Amino acid sequence: MFWTTGGNKNLALTRRRTSMLPAESWLLFVFWFVVTLHYPTSAFDELFSDPQFRQIAGMVPLDEEQRQLQNDPNNNNTTSHPRPPGAESESILADRFGGIPGFYHSVASGDPTDQSVVLWTRYTPIAVEEVVTLEFRMAKVDPNLTLEYHLDPIQNPDLKRGLVTVTAATDFVAKLDVTGLESYTQYVYVFLTNDGSIVSDIGLTKTAPSMSDNVTEMTYATFSCSKFDNGYFHAYDIASTITDLDMWIHVGDYVYEYALWDTYAKDATDRNTTLLPEWEQVTLQDHRNRHLTYLEDEGLLNLRYVATTSMRLEPM
């Protein structure tokens, strides 16, 4: 289950819905996995040249891909959408989401130790000049408390609370290293504007076990190679349904710095028309915006707020 809250601050158990791949694509994944284990590289060349396979995978026809590669002087997938002269990335603001401010990139936790964990969120303001004060609340999961009481300062005297100010200097990102926690323990946490009018999703996190904890095994999920404009991140969404997940780990290519490349997932227009920036990321703001674009994937958001990660969270 996924813990979220609405603007009225009444907590509810809900779950995001994500677009699912057709059945053929699941079969395609299984086929790809078998090929990876048992066939040499030449088998991949033959497989990716097959027109039917390319159609199922959402890939452009082979001759079109070859034409695109020929038009790329570096042949490195970075010049399909070059940076226009004078173009610079700017902070993502509420106009991308209908002009309403909010926590559109949800919450996350990471770098757990047996006494601490890092909490993350990003507030999306209307104007880049804004200075926004956020409150965070964090509470140990208590089976004797109803869900709505966990983060209520009146009902839970053990609630951890604090304030943090976000500005354009940190791209309106808040990262807090919360200490003094109990080992191998679940906590819930939330961010809200100082007046309580806008509330983030409620995240679930867990500290690492200490040497004295009697832990014989842990459950974790691993991922690699996640390219936003190549399709949806269903693996994240599936992992978010693992009820005893202790942590998740991404072993590489969590974000790709390439420019938008028009070869794959041509029918996923919400992926290949919304990538920021379209050009190869070079500057700090390029980097920030690319990370935030990835966080518009609901499967990734589901995983991030339901479990902690061992990797470093997005830059400020």
TARA-V940840 format. One record per backbone hydrogen bond with DSSP energy under -1.0 kcal/mol. CO is the residue of the C=O (numbers start at 1). NH is the residue of the N-H. Records with the same first field share a line. If there is no record, write none. Layout:
CO = NH + NH
This chain:
2 = 14
3 = 202
4 = 12
6 = 9
12 = 4
22 = 25 + 26
23 = 27
24 = 28
25 = 29
26 = 30
27 = 31
28 = 32
29 = 33
30 = 34
31 = 35
32 = 36
33 = 37
34 = 38
35 = 39
40 = 43
41 = 45
42 = 46
43 = 47
44 = 48
47 = 50
50 = 54
51 = 55
52 = 56
53 = 57
54 = 59
55 = 58
58 = 266
61 = 65
62 = 66
63 = 67
64 = 68
65 = 69
66 = 70
67 = 71
69 = 72
84 = 87
93 = 96
94 = 97 + 99
102 = 124
103 = 106
108 = 120
109 = 309
110 = 118
113 = 208
115 = 181
116 = 113
117 = 178
118 = 110
119 = 176
120 = 108
121 = 174
124 = 102
125 = 94
127 = 130
132 = 166
133 = 194
134 = 164
135 = 192
136 = 162
137 = 190
138 = 160
139 = 188
142 = 145
146 = 149
149 = 152
152 = 156
156 = 159
160 = 138
162 = 136
164 = 134
166 = 132
167 = 170 + 172
168 = 171
170 = 173
172 = 123
174 = 121
176 = 119
178 = 117
185 = 207
186 = 141
187 = 205
188 = 139
189 = 203
190 = 137
191 = 200
192 = 135
193 = 196
198 = 193
203 = 189
205 = 187
208 = 184
210 = 213
213 = 215
219 = 246 + 247
221 = 249
223 = 251
227 = 230
228 = 231
232 = 234
233 = 237
234 = 238
235 = 239
236 = 240
238 = 241
239 = 242
242 = 245
247 = 221
248 = 310
249 = 223
252 = 225
253 = 226
257 = 281
263 = 60
265 = 268
267 = 269
268 = 271 + 272
278 = 260
283 = 287
284 = 288
285 = 289
286 = 290
287 = 291
288 = 292
289 = 293
290 = 294
291 = 295
293 = 296
294 = 297
297 = 301
298 = 302
299 = 303
300 = 304
301 = 305
303 = 307
305 = 204
308 = 248
309 = 111
